[in-house]
Amino acid sequence: MGNRATIGIIGCGHIARDMHFGNAFSNPRLRVKWCCDLLDENLAYAEKNYAPEKLTKDYMDVLNDPEVQGVMILTTHDVRLKLIEDAAARGKHIYAEKPMATDMREAYGIMKAVRQANVKLVVGFNRRCAPIVRDAMEILGRHRANPVTAPWRYKRREGGEQVMKESKATMVLMRINDDYMSFKSYAMDPYVGHGAVMGELCHFVDLACKIVGCEPVKVYAEGWARINQSMILQFEDQSICTIVDAAVGSFDHPKELIEIYHKGLSLQLDFYLQLRAGGIEGVQKIDYPFKEDMYPEITEGEGSMRLINKAAERNRRAARSAEAPYPVVDKGHYGLLDRFADCVLLGAESPCDELDGARATLVALKAVESARLGLPVKISVDEYDFVFREGLVC
Ligand SMILES: NC(=O)c1ccc[n+]([C@@H]2O[C@H](COP(=O)([O-])OP(=O)(O)OC[C@H]3O[C@@H](n4cnc5c(N)ncnc54)[C@H](O)[C@@H]3O)[C@@H](O)[C@H]2O)c1
């Protein structure tokens, strides 16, 4: 097996242009042989900017190439199942953008296809591989395994810690400041993008499951399937994650803030730029570089405050010219793709597999149901374990 995985990219639209082309073509462990799209303009863009060896409008050309070991499926989510089934049937490993599926039947079909063919599926929940999330998970994991109380912790009770069942839980808060004016029109189509709960909140549901580390059992959501929701997710161990998704916000300010609390540890993940830790010895603050910084002359402020200052400069330029991009933070796209290379080259485990994809789909569906009913909705063992874990006849 060579030291470069030969891959094809199927779907060369916005996310390919904004993120994956740059990452895939610059990764020394990947050889992007094919680019495939239905639209001439997208193929022309790929050819002009990245010069892949082969271009096609027919994805079967990519799948029938015996040199191709893996494919990136970057189409919109309404056309995923058939592509995944066809790729798996030809033994290709798959990186598929999120959400993996938009209903249970589709999720089941995808799980079955990849398991029967024994190929790896990496679902594009890239935040799992962001450097800040990786560090936070390491700190949390160390503290969980050995929850040492900081010597400065304020303790009113004499005679040691009062151990309560709920004191073992993890509490998570996720705030998303988004602007619906930036959304692509397919994302708001009820039968293509299925709205923000399915298309965007699936990222945060997946991340919450990864952080807490056990299964979600109940969801309560208020708001709309399309935009603007608050969601409370409860887990098997009584951990709770609250997700507030405001699509009526502004890119002038950082988009995401994640807070994690566990046994005297507090972690704040401030928009992939600064991790702040409290309640433990050793780490207090870690700063992360921008992935792309078009405003290097703006150095004032730390963490997300620097982003605010750079956004202000971006806005001054945008008022004069439409070509004023926002600075880009590292949300883990490159890291996840690199792990896909591990799957193809080394047979490594997928960092975000078909079960993770199916779980996020199921929770998103339940959240929509909850918002419409106005009631909390159980995520039942019957649907989850029976359909996804044990019901798969391979
Ligand atoms: N992980 C992230 O950060 C992130 C961000 C944005 C979008 N996404 C996901 O990426 C996916 C694509 O989003 P987008 O905004 O790039 O959409 P898009 O519509 O801009 O691009 C999709 C492309 O797929 C092509 N396509 C469709 N069917 C095809 C087929 N059979 N063969 C070849 N090409 C085909 C279309 O022609 C189109 O160019 C969505 O599912 C979205 O949820 C992920």
The ligand as an ORCA input file, in Angstrom:
! r2SCAN-3c Opt
* xyz 0 1
  N     -19.062     20.353      7.550
  C     -19.306     21.603      7.224
  O     -18.735     22.528      7.789
  C     -20.290     21.904      6.131
  C     -20.507     23.234      5.746
  C     -21.379     23.475      4.692
  C     -22.061     22.438      4.075
  N     -21.859     21.157      4.506
  C     -22.579     20.027      3.882
  O     -22.017     19.802      2.591
  C     -23.032     19.354      1.705
  C     -22.931     20.143      0.407
  O     -23.194     21.482      0.665
  P     -22.851     22.631     -0.408
  O     -23.236     23.883      0.224
  O     -21.481     22.454     -0.922
  O     -23.908     22.291     -1.559
  P     -23.815     22.701     -3.093
  O     -25.171     22.562     -3.652
  O     -23.107     23.990     -3.250
  O     -22.870     21.569     -3.711
  C     -23.282     20.254     -3.940
  C     -22.778     19.844     -5.305
  O     -23.069     18.451     -5.498
  C     -23.296     18.280     -6.895
  N     -24.001     17.016     -7.131
  C     -25.266     16.677     -6.796
  N     -25.544     15.434     -7.226
  C     -24.423     14.967     -7.824
  C     -24.086     13.750     -8.475
  N     -24.947     12.756     -8.585
  N     -22.860     13.621     -8.988
  C     -21.960     14.626     -8.895
  N     -22.220     15.814     -8.295
  C     -23.444     15.978     -7.771
  C     -24.104     19.506     -7.285
  O     -24.033     19.752     -8.680
  C     -23.451     20.594     -6.454
  O     -22.462     21.305     -7.176
  C     -24.363     19.521      2.449
  O     -24.848     18.255      2.809
  C     -24.045     20.332      3.677
  O     -24.799     19.949      4.806
  C     -20.972     20.887      5.499
*
